[in-house]
Amino acid sequence: MAGLELTSVKKSFGGVAIIHGIDLSIRSGEFIVFVGPSGCGKSTLLRLIAGLETTLEGNIRIGERDVTTADPGDRGVAMVFQTYALYPHMSVRENMGFGLRMNGVDKDDIRKRVDRAADILHLDRLLERKPSELSGGQRQRVAIGRAIVREPEVFLFDEPLSNLDAELRVRMRLEIANLHKRLGATMIYVTHDQIEAMTLADRIVVLKDGLIEQVGSPIELYDDPDNAFVAGFIGSPRMNFLDAKVVAVEGDHTTVSLVDFDDIHVRLELERPLAVGSAARLGIRPEHFDASAEIALTVPIEVIENLGGIAYAYARTEDGNPLIIDIKGDRNVVEGKDFTARFDAARAYLFDPETGLRLR
């Protein structure tokens, strides 16, 4: 196991900057997940760590070693890709041990490492099968086993579950989480799926346009986002945002009116008072609407999404802003009719509409 340190790491392609100076410390044994929308730089950052891309500026350290210019094979990392990349003519055992054999590792040592990895991944009974005889989840486990046998200091996963169906993704998430607990290894995992990030990570790194927006535990990012981007990205369905205007300031309390609603005021406690008349954006998560809460918003329901134990109502304000409401499986909510959604001010967040930064 080893920790990892990125210092002022930058990367460009053809003069186009992709990574804009990343500073990040990862502790030994930590499970880190990079998340963000397509094009945010998360896979590029992972490839820089792996040595598959060259670093334009900055330094990368794994443990005590500076590996910024080291070859991929000398960095002590193993990478699991989105595609399984298994040799179809080789058995599971041969696929898992192939890299070791190419590096001249002793046959007995290869057998021991493969057997150990197969035991960890429950592949014992599949070692003599060919990839064509395996399910998608089994093939991905073989790809992970191929990384385990290398006994790396750091495991790198680049969207390894995106080719699997929904049920298999859930099962593989649990297997990867258990694998981390069993090995205690440092793992860095890239995904665009924030549910994967929330269920797997010790800490999440949220990226946007080649920059880190926020780093923290899943609950920290959910409960205490630094900006509107993180607030909207973490949580499913995403947070609702409503235009607001400051109408009163009394000590450490700021009252805003909701632009899309008549005579709806929300009084929030802020450390820094805002100027009366200034604009803001109020955020409220769909699951934080509660029938017993104080502040009431009446909206026409367009669509109801029933998922069994939970249900979401989709509505729009008078100005066309979308609003998603967790109606807690309420069967009395009807499409095409008005519904009153309620929330408490303590559950709301306030953001600067220009910078997106959280107003605290």
C-alpha positions in Angstrom: 0.0 0.0 0.0 1.1 3.6 -0.6 -0.4 7.0 -0.5 -0.4 9.4 -3.5 0.4 13.1 -3.9 -0.4 15.3 -6.9 1.1 18.7 -6.9 0.2 21.4 -9.5 -0.5 18.7 -12.1 -1.4 20.1 -15.6 -2.1 18.4 -18.9 -2.9 19.8 -22.4 -3.7 18.2 -25.8 -2.7 20.1 -28.8 -2.6 23.4 -26.9 -6.0 22.8 -25.3 -5.7 22.7 -21.5 -7.5 19.7 -20.0 -6.1 19.6 -16.4 -5.5 23.0 -14.9 -3.2 22.5 -11.9 -4.5 19.7 -9.6 -3.3 19.4 -6.0 -4.5 16.3 -4.2 -3.3 14.1 -1.3 -4.6 10.5 -1.1 -3.9 8.5 2.1 -2.5 5.0 2.0 -5.4 2.5 1.9 -8.0 5.1 1.0 -10.7 4.5 -1.6 -11.0 7.7 -3.7 -13.6 8.2 -6.5 -13.2 10.8 -9.2 -16.6 12.0 -10.5 -17.8 14.6 -12.8 -19.6 15.1 -16.2 -18.1 13.9 -19.5 -15.1 15.9 -20.5 -14.2 17.1 -16.9 -10.8 15.4 -17.0 -11.3 12.5 -14.6 -10.1 9.7 -16.9 -7.2 11.9 -18.1 -6.2 12.5 -14.5 -6.3 8.7 -13.9 -4.1 8.1 -17.0 -1.6 10.6 -15.8 -1.3 8.7 -12.5 -0.9 5.5 -14.4 1.7 7.0 -16.7 -0.3 6.4 -19.8 -0.3 10.2 -20.4 2.7 12.5 -19.9 2.4 15.3 -17.3 2.9 18.8 -18.8 3.7 20.4 -15.4 3.6 19.3 -11.8 4.6 16.2 -9.8 3.1 12.8 -9.0 4.4 10.9 -6.0 3.4 7.3 -5.0 4.6 6.6 -1.6 8.1 8.0 -1.2 8.8 7.9 -5.0 8.5 10.7 -7.6 7.0 8.8 -10.5 6.2 11.9 -12.7 8.4 10.7 -15.6 8.5 6.9 -14.6 7.3 4.3 -17.1 3.8 2.8 -16.4 5.4 -0.6 -15.4 7.7 1.0 -12.9 5.0 3.0 -11.0 3.6 0.2 -8.8 0.1 0.6 -10.2 -2.4 -1.7 -11.8 -5.3 -0.5 -13.9 -8.7 -2.0 -14.6 -10.3 -0.6 -17.8 -13.9 -0.2 -19.0 -13.3 -3.0 -21.5 -12.2 -6.4 -20.2 -9.4 -6.8 -22.8 -9.1 -10.6 -22.1 -7.4 -12.9 -24.5 -10.2 -15.1 -26.0 -7.9 -18.2 -26.6 -6.6 -18.2 -23.0 -8.2 -19.7 -19.9 -9.1 -17.5 -16.9 -5.9 -18.7 -15.2 -3.8 -17.9 -18.2 -5.3 -14.5 -18.6 -4.7 -13.6 -15.0 -1.1 -14.8 -15.0 -0.1 -13.6 -18.5 1.4 -10.3 -17.4 3.5 -12.0 -14.7 4.7 -14.6 -17.2 5.8 -11.8 -19.6 7.8 -10.3 -16.8 9.6 -13.5 -16.0 7.9 -14.3 -12.7 8.5 -17.8 -11.4 5.8 -20.3 -12.4 5.1 -21.4 -8.9 4.8 -17.8 -7.8 2.4 -17.1 -10.6 0.2 -20.1 -9.6 0.1 -19.0 -6.0 -0.8 -15.4 -6.9 -3.5 -16.5 -9.4 -5.0 -19.0 -6.9 -5.1 -16.3 -4.2 -6.8 -13.7 -6.5 -9.2 -16.4 -7.7 -10.1 -17.2 -4.0 -10.7 -13.5 -3.3 -12.9 -13.0 -6.4 -14.7 -16.3 -6.2 -13.3 -17.5 -9.5 -11.9 -20.8 -8.2 -14.3 -22.9 -10.3 -13.8 -20.9 -13.4 -10.0 -20.9 -13.8 -10.0 -23.3 -16.8 -12.9 -21.6 -18.7 -12.4 -19.3 -21.7 -13.7 -15.8 -21.6 -16.5 -16.7 -24.0 -17.9 -19.1 -21.3 -18.2 -16.3 -18.8 -20.8 -13.6 -18.0 -20.0 -9.9 -18.1 -19.6 -9.8 -14.4 -17.3 -12.8 -14.3 -15.1 -11.3 -17.1 -14.8 -8.1 -15.1 -13.7 -10.1 -12.1 -11.0 -11.7 -14.2 -9.8 -8.3 -15.3 -9.7 -7.2 -11.6 -7.9 -10.5 -10.8 -5.3 -9.7 -13.4 -4.6 -6.4 -11.5 -4.5 -8.2 -8.1 -1.8 -10.7 -9.1 0.5 -7.8 -9.8 0.4 -6.9 -6.1 0.4 -3.1 -6.9 0.7 -0.3 -4.5 -2.2 1.5 -6.1 -5.3 0.1 -7.9 -6.8 2.3 -10.7 -10.3 1.7 -12.0 -11.5 3.5 -15.1 -15.3 3.2 -15.3 -15.1 -0.6 -14.9 -18.8 -1.2 -14.5 -20.2 0.9 -17.4 -20.6 -2.1 -19.7 -22.7 -4.1 -17.2 -26.5 -4.1 -16.8 -28.1 -2.4 -13.8 -28.3 -5.5 -11.6 -24.7 -6.6 -12.3 -23.5 -3.1 -11.5 -25.0 -3.3 -8.1 -23.5 -6.7 -7.4 -20.1 -5.6 -8.7 -20.2 -2.5 -6.6 -20.6 -4.7 -3.5 -17.7 -6.9 -4.7 -15.4 -4.0 -5.3 -16.3 -2.6 -1.8 -15.6 -6.0 -0.2 -12.3 -6.3 -2.2 -11.1 -3.0 -0.8 -11.9 -4.1 2.8 -10.1 -7.4 2.3 -7.0 -6.0 0.6 -6.8 -2.7 2.4 -5.2 -1.3 -0.8 -5.2 2.3 -2.1 -7.8 2.5 -4.8 -8.7 5.3 -7.2 -11.9 4.8 -9.1 -13.3 6.9 -12.0 -17.0 7.1 -12.7 -19.7 9.4 -14.1 -22.3 7.7 -11.8 -22.6 9.6 -8.6 -24.5 6.6 -7.0 -21.3 4.5 -7.5 -19.3 7.3 -6.0 -21.6 7.6 -2.9 -21.6 3.8 -2.2 -17.9 3.1 -2.7 -15.8 6.1 -1.7 -14.1 7.0 1.5 -13.7 10.4 -0.2 -15.1 11.8 -3.5 -13.2 14.2 -5.7 -15.7 16.2 -7.8 -14.2 17.5 -11.0 -15.4 20.1 -13.5 -13.5 21.5 -16.5 -10.2 20.1 -15.3 -10.4 21.6 -11.8 -11.4 20.1 -8.4 -14.6 21.6 -7.2 -14.7 19.9 -3.8 -13.2 16.9 -2.0 -14.9 15.2 0.9 -16.7 12.1 2.2 -20.0 11.3 0.4 -22.0 12.6 3.3 -19.9 15.8 3.6 -20.6 16.6 -0.1 -24.3 15.7 0.2 -24.8 17.7 3.4 -22.4 20.6 3.0 -21.7 21.3 -0.7 -19.4 24.3 -1.4 -21.2 25.4 -4.6 -24.2 24.8 -6.8 -22.4 22.4 -9.1 -21.5 20.0 -6.3 -24.9 20.4 -4.8 -26.6 19.5 -8.1 -24.2 16.7 -9.0 -24.3 14.8 -5.7 -27.7 13.4 -4.9 -30.3 11.7 -7.1 -32.5 13.2 -8.3 -30.5 16.4 -8.4 -31.2 19.4 -6.2 -33.9 21.9 -7.2 -32.7 25.5 -7.8 -35.2 28.4 -7.5 -34.5 32.1 -8.2 -34.6 34.3 -5.2 -34.1 37.9 -4.0 -33.0 39.2 -0.7 -35.8 41.2 0.9 -34.7 41.6 4.5 -31.6 41.2 6.8 -31.9 41.0 10.5 -28.6 40.2 12.3 -27.5 36.8 11.2 -30.8 36.1 9.5 -31.5 36.8 5.8 -34.9 36.5 4.3 -35.4 35.9 0.6 -38.5 35.8 -1.6 -38.9 33.2 -4.3 -39.2 34.9 -7.7 -41.4 32.2 -9.2 -43.9 32.3 -6.4 -46.1 35.1 -5.0 -45.5 36.0 -1.4 -43.3 33.1 -0.5 -40.5 34.0 1.9 -37.7 31.9 3.3 -35.7 33.0 6.4 -32.2 31.6 6.6 -29.4 31.9 9.1 -26.2 33.1 7.3 -22.8 34.0 8.8 -22.3 36.8 6.2 -25.3 39.1 5.7 -26.4 39.8 2.1 -27.4 43.2 0.7 -31.1 43.7 0.4 -32.2 43.5 -3.3 -29.4 41.2 -4.2 -30.1 38.0 -6.2 -29.6 34.5 -5.0 -30.5 30.9 -5.9 -32.3 28.7 -3.3 -31.6 25.0 -3.4 -33.8 22.3 -2.0 -33.4 18.5 -2.5 -36.4 16.5 -3.7 -36.2 14.3 -0.7 -36.4 17.2 1.7 -39.9 18.1 0.9 -42.1 17.1 3.8 -45.9 17.3 4.2 -45.5 18.6 7.8 -43.0 21.4 6.9 -43.8 25.1 7.1 -43.1 26.7 3.7 -45.6 25.7 1.0 -45.1 25.8 -2.8 -48.2 25.0 -5.0 -47.3 23.7 -8.5 -49.1 21.8 -11.3 -47.8 18.2 -11.6 -46.7 17.2 -15.1 -45.4 13.6 -14.5 -45.3 11.1 -11.7 -42.6 8.5 -11.6 -43.6 5.6 -9.4 -40.7 3.4 -8.3 -42.6 1.3 -5.8 -41.5 2.4 -2.3 -40.7 5.9 -3.5 -42.2 8.2 -6.1 -41.2 11.5 -7.7 -43.4 14.2 -9.0 -42.1 16.4 -11.8 -43.5 20.0 -12.0 -42.6 23.4 -13.3 -42.9 26.9 -11.7 -44.8 29.7 -13.5 -41.5 30.8 -15.1 -40.8 27.3 -16.3 -38.1 26.2 -13.8 -38.2 22.5 -13.1 -39.1 21.2 -9.7 -38.7 17.5 -8.6 -40.6 16.5 -5.4 -40.2 13.2 -3.5 -43.8 12.5 -2.7 -42.9 9.5 -0.5 -45.1 7.1 -2.4 -48.2 9.3 -1.9 -50.9 7.7 -4.1 -53.2 10.8 -3.9 -50.9 13.0 -6.0 -52.4 13.2 -9.6 -50.8 14.3 -12.8 -52.3 17.4 -14.3 -53.5 18.8 -10.9 -52.0 21.2 -8.4 -50.0 19.9 -5.5 -48.6 21.7 -2.5 -45.0 20.8 -1.7 -43.7 21.8 1.7 -40.2 22.3 3.1 -38.4 23.9 6.1 -35.9 26.7 5.7 -33.4 24.7 7.7 -33.3 22.2 4.8 -32.6 24.9 2.1 -29.3 26.1 0.7 -28.4 29.5 -0.8 -26.0 30.1 -3.7 -24.6 33.1 -5.5 -26.3 33.1 -9.0 -23.1 34.5 -10.6 -20.3 32.4 -9.1 -22.4 29.4 -8.0 -20.6 29.6 -4.6 -22.5 28.6 -1.4 -23.7 31.5 0.7 -23.2 30.5 4.3 
